[in-house]
Amino acid sequence: MSGRHSGGIGSGLRISALPQTLKMIFKLAPRQLNDEIALAKAEIKRKGTQLGVAGAFFAVALVFVALLVIGLMVAAIMGLATIMPAWLAALLVSAVCLIIAAIGALVGLRKFKAVMPLVPEETIRGLKYDLGIAKEGSAFDAAILDPNSEQYKAAKAAKEAAAAKARAEKEAKAAAKPELGPAPTEAELRSRLAQRRTHLTGVRDDLGRELDVKAQARTLLAATQVRLQAGKEQLSDKIAGFRSSARSSAGSPTSADGQDLAGTIKQRWKPLAVLAASAAALAVLVRRLMKG
């Protein structure tokens, strides 16, 4: 997770780093989301294993409940055996259980048939009819909605062929994917998520600093003042050099030499004066922006 966000804040103008910061955020966010999904899958798998263990204990409990029922049945048979033969008591208890099971099964079957089919067939057929009319108009053949018609069978066969083709293409794409090695463990996912979260925190803080207008204005003002000071020093050096050269020249200069020296000074003074005026105007503008 090393990069330009691993260090502190640079002293330069950071607005130029804004595109790179946004690019880094758009690069890290999908990876973070994918790892979050992978971590969720790992947690679901772990909880599924725990549910399987809990289900095993429930199964053991049900087995012992069944043994309890068997014990009660044996007790009932032995109780009846005191007043009748044992075989007759066992047969009587079994007959009662059979009658109760048959009644429950018949009632359940009747209720189940009453709600079949589970899907609202008429509503679905009406929706398919409306969609067919919307797509084809009067050319739509309603016979395609009848399961016993040839049109329905042909459409079903075409749909199955398309599904088989799509499944084959999906399997081919899956086979063409490169082997990425073993899936990361839950601990590795947590460590990777923590590292990337720290990286995203630094990126987000840098983005806030880069979008801070006042901070950028202060940086721009400081850079302008440095350049203005450098321009002033350069101007002072030039003027001192001109004066030194004028004093060191032998005798009094002629009229032509004086004009040349004056022209040279004028020619070099104007750009420096323009630079100083521009820097001053920029400094005033930045200060007004910060106050506003």
PyMOL commands that set and color helices and strands:
alter all, ss='L'
color gray80, all
select helices_A, chain A and resi 14-80+86-115+121-139+142-145+150-176+186-210+213-248+255-291
alter helices_A, ss='H'
color red, helices_A
deselect
rebuild
show_as cartoon
